[in-house]
Amino acid sequence: MAELTPLAIAVLALLNEGRMHAYEMYQVLLKRRNDRLVKVRPGSLYHTVERLAGQELVEATGTERAGNRPERTTYEITPAGQQALVARVEAGIETYTYEYPLFPVVLSEAHNLEPADAVERFRRRVEQLDRELEDLATALAEVHERGVPEAYWIAADFNRNQLTAERDWLAGVIQRIESKELVWLHRRKR
């Protein structure tokens, strides 16, 4: 069996809570702000559900129609799907996997920018990180207010700490470039 994608993990986890149709899964993922954890698009979600059904990790349990809307197939997780979900969560927690994000790549090539340009772009990223942190703070305040157990939003706390560390590190880099402590060896194209 192929390794479960992040979206497949999210789908199996939702179906582990109860039967749902794909559009309902999409709405729940957005409501819970899981689109900050997993790239969620309706088409990719439907494709993922179909793939999981083909692997017998989920199964269709019926169809329903509400008003003029198209028929919607309801799915539930199978015992094999529950086993696959638990196995993937276990492996994902205990095994570090480097995921090759874009930022370290462009950061390693930032010396191709003029120092002032690099600083300005770093500042813009810090501003964006601050906005992301504000959004996370709002979301965390909402779950606290609703009394949602921490186990359900622990990933948001992880993201907050990760974004805070990046923002603080970038602020230090900006300061070091401006003070000339970090020597910026910009090479001009000849």
C-alpha positions as CSV (number, residue, x, y, z in Angstrom):
1,M,0.0,0.0,0.0
2,A,1.2,3.5,-0.8
3,E,2.1,5.8,2.0
4,L,-0.7,8.0,3.1
5,T,-0.5,11.7,2.0
6,P,-1.3,14.4,4.5
7,L,-4.7,14.9,2.9
8,A,-5.4,11.1,3.1
9,I,-4.5,11.2,6.8
10,A,-6.9,14.1,7.3
11,V,-9.7,12.3,5.5
12,L,-9.2,9.1,7.5
13,A,-9.2,11.1,10.7
14,L,-12.4,12.8,9.8
15,L,-14.1,9.5,8.9
16,N,-12.8,8.0,12.2
17,E,-15.0,10.6,13.9
18,G,-18.1,9.5,11.8
19,R,-19.6,9.0,8.4
20,M,-19.4,12.0,6.0
21,H,-19.6,12.9,2.4
22,A,-16.6,14.6,0.7
23,Y,-18.1,18.1,0.7
24,E,-18.8,17.8,4.4
25,M,-15.2,16.8,5.0
26,Y,-14.1,19.8,3.0
27,Q,-16.3,22.1,5.1
28,V,-15.1,20.6,8.4
29,L,-11.4,20.9,7.4
30,L,-11.9,24.6,6.5
31,K,-13.9,25.3,9.7
32,R,-11.2,23.7,11.8
33,R,-8.6,25.7,9.9
34,N,-6.9,22.5,8.9
35,D,-6.2,24.1,5.5
36,R,-3.2,25.6,7.3
37,L,-1.9,22.1,7.9
38,V,-2.9,20.3,4.7
39,K,-3.4,21.7,1.2
40,V,-7.1,21.2,0.7
41,R,-8.9,21.7,-2.6
42,P,-12.3,20.2,-3.4
43,G,-11.0,18.3,-6.4
44,S,-8.0,16.8,-4.6
45,L,-10.2,15.9,-1.7
46,Y,-12.6,14.0,-3.9
47,H,-9.7,12.2,-5.6
48,T,-8.2,11.3,-2.3
49,V,-11.5,9.8,-1.1
50,E,-11.8,7.8,-4.3
51,R,-8.2,6.5,-4.0
52,L,-8.8,5.5,-0.4
53,A,-12.0,3.7,-1.4
54,G,-10.0,1.9,-4.1
55,Q,-7.5,0.8,-1.4
56,E,-10.4,-0.3,0.7
57,L,-9.5,2.1,3.5
58,V,-12.9,3.8,3.3
59,E,-16.2,2.5,1.9
60,A,-19.3,4.1,0.5
61,T,-22.3,3.7,2.9
62,G,-25.0,5.4,0.8
63,T,-26.0,8.5,-1.1
64,E,-28.2,11.4,-0.2
65,R,-29.7,14.4,-2.0
66,A,-30.6,17.7,-0.4
67,G,-32.9,19.9,-2.5
68,N,-31.5,20.7,-5.9
69,R,-28.0,19.7,-4.9
70,P,-26.3,16.8,-6.6
71,E,-26.3,13.4,-4.9
72,R,-23.6,13.0,-2.3
73,T,-22.0,9.7,-1.4
74,T,-21.4,9.1,2.3
75,Y,-18.3,7.3,3.4
76,E,-17.0,5.6,6.5
77,I,-13.6,4.3,7.5
78,T,-12.9,0.6,7.3
79,P,-11.0,-1.4,9.9
80,A,-8.1,-1.4,7.5
81,G,-8.4,2.3,7.2
82,Q,-8.2,2.7,11.0
83,Q,-5.1,0.5,11.1
84,A,-3.5,2.5,8.3
85,L,-4.3,5.8,10.0
86,V,-2.9,4.8,13.3
87,A,0.2,3.3,11.7
88,R,0.9,6.5,9.7
89,V,0.4,8.7,12.7
90,E,2.8,6.5,14.8
91,A,5.4,6.6,12.1
92,G,5.0,10.3,11.4
93,I,5.5,11.2,15.0
94,E,8.5,9.1,15.8
95,T,10.4,9.5,12.5
96,Y,11.9,12.8,11.4
97,T,11.6,13.4,7.7
98,Y,13.2,16.4,6.0
99,E,10.5,17.8,3.7
100,Y,12.6,20.1,1.5
101,P,10.8,23.4,2.0
102,L,11.4,26.3,-0.3
103,F,12.5,28.9,2.2
104,P,15.9,27.3,3.1
105,V,16.7,27.1,-0.6
106,V,15.9,30.8,-1.3
107,L,17.6,31.8,2.0
108,S,20.8,30.0,0.9
109,E,20.7,32.1,-2.3
110,A,19.7,35.4,-0.7
111,H,23.3,36.7,-1.1
112,N,22.3,37.2,-4.7
113,L,20.3,40.3,-3.6
114,E,21.6,43.6,-2.6
115,P,21.8,43.9,1.2
116,A,19.1,46.6,1.4
117,D,16.8,44.6,-0.8
118,A,17.4,41.4,1.2
119,V,16.6,43.3,4.4
120,E,13.4,44.8,3.0
121,R,12.2,41.3,1.9
122,F,13.1,39.8,5.2
123,R,11.1,42.6,6.9
124,R,8.1,41.8,4.6
125,R,8.3,38.2,5.6
126,V,8.5,39.1,9.3
127,E,5.3,41.2,8.8
128,Q,3.6,38.3,7.2
129,L,4.7,36.0,10.0
130,D,3.3,38.5,12.5
131,R,-0.1,38.4,10.7
132,E,0.0,34.5,10.7
133,L,0.8,34.6,14.4
134,E,-2.2,37.0,15.0
135,D,-4.5,34.6,13.1
136,L,-3.2,31.7,15.2
137,A,-3.7,33.6,18.4
138,T,-7.3,34.3,17.4
139,A,-7.9,30.6,16.6
140,L,-6.3,29.4,19.8
141,A,-8.4,31.9,21.8
142,E,-11.5,30.5,20.1
143,V,-10.6,26.9,21.0
144,H,-9.8,27.9,24.6
145,E,-13.1,29.7,24.8
146,R,-15.0,26.7,23.5
147,G,-13.1,24.3,25.9
148,V,-11.7,22.2,23.1
149,P,-9.2,19.7,24.6
150,E,-5.5,20.6,23.8
151,A,-5.0,17.2,22.1
152,Y,-7.2,18.5,19.2
153,W,-5.2,21.7,18.6
154,I,-1.7,20.7,19.5
155,A,-0.6,21.2,15.9
156,A,-1.6,24.9,16.1
157,D,0.6,25.3,19.2
158,F,3.5,23.7,17.3
159,N,2.9,26.0,14.3
160,R,2.8,29.0,16.6
161,N,6.1,28.1,18.2
162,Q,7.7,27.4,14.8
163,L,6.5,30.7,13.3
164,T,7.7,32.6,16.4
165,A,11.1,31.0,16.1
166,E,11.4,31.9,12.4
167,R,10.2,35.5,13.0
168,D,12.7,36.0,15.9
169,W,15.5,34.5,13.9
170,L,14.8,36.7,10.9
171,A,14.6,39.8,13.1
172,G,18.1,38.9,14.3
173,V,19.4,38.4,10.8
174,I,18.0,41.8,9.8
175,Q,19.7,43.4,12.8
176,R,23.0,41.6,12.0
177,I,22.9,42.7,8.3
178,E,22.2,46.3,9.2
179,S,24.9,46.4,11.9
180,K,27.4,44.8,9.4
181,E,28.0,42.0,11.8
182,L,26.7,39.6,9.1
183,V,29.0,40.4,6.2
184,W,26.8,40.4,3.0
185,L,28.9,39.2,0.0
186,H,26.6,40.2,-2.8
187,R,28.1,39.4,-6.1
188,R,27.1,41.5,-9.1
189,K,26.6,39.9,-12.4
190,R,29.4,40.9,-14.8
